[in-house]
Amino acid sequence: MDKIKIVLQNNKEFETEVESYNAIELTKKIKESEDILVPIGELVINKHHIEIIHKV
């Protein structure tokens, strides 16, 4: 499991765990999603509000 931090445009920060963190694959999945809300680990986030995602 990898721990990641997600920073939104309003500077709110969240940490969650994902099976494995691959920035390229995560970016592809978010872009391909037709839904506005995307699940990342234990969180559901509006994909248009994501500023940064990085491994902790």
C-alpha positions in Angstrom: 0.0 0.0 0.0 1.2 3.5 -0.8 0.1 6.6 1.1 -0.7 9.7 -1.0 -1.6 13.3 -0.3 -4.2 15.1 -2.4 -4.3 18.9 -2.4 -7.3 20.6 -3.8 -7.5 24.1 -5.3 -8.9 25.5 -2.1 -5.7 24.3 -0.3 -7.5 21.5 1.6 -5.3 18.5 2.0 -6.3 14.8 2.4 -4.2 11.7 2.9 -5.3 8.2 1.8 -3.9 4.9 0.9 -4.0 3.2 -2.5 -2.8 -0.3 -3.6 0.0 1.3 -5.6 0.7 4.8 -6.8 1.5 5.3 -10.5 1.1 9.0 -11.5 0.7 8.3 -15.2 -1.9 5.6 -14.7 -3.9 7.6 -12.2 -3.8 10.6 -14.6 -5.1 8.5 -17.4 -7.9 7.0 -15.3 -9.0 10.5 -14.0 -9.0 12.0 -17.6 -10.9 9.0 -19.0 -13.6 9.1 -16.4 -16.8 10.6 -17.6 -18.0 11.2 -14.1 -17.0 14.4 -12.2 -16.5 12.5 -8.9 -13.6 10.1 -9.0 -12.7 7.6 -6.3 -9.1 7.7 -5.1 -8.3 5.3 -2.2 -10.9 5.9 0.5 -11.9 9.4 -0.9 -14.3 10.5 -3.6 -13.1 13.8 -5.1 -14.3 16.2 -7.8 -11.7 15.8 -10.5 -11.9 19.4 -11.5 -10.7 20.6 -8.0 -7.6 18.5 -7.8 -4.4 20.6 -7.7 -1.7 18.1 -6.7 -1.4 14.4 -5.9 1.8 13.0 -4.5 3.2 10.1 -2.6 4.0 10.7 1.0 
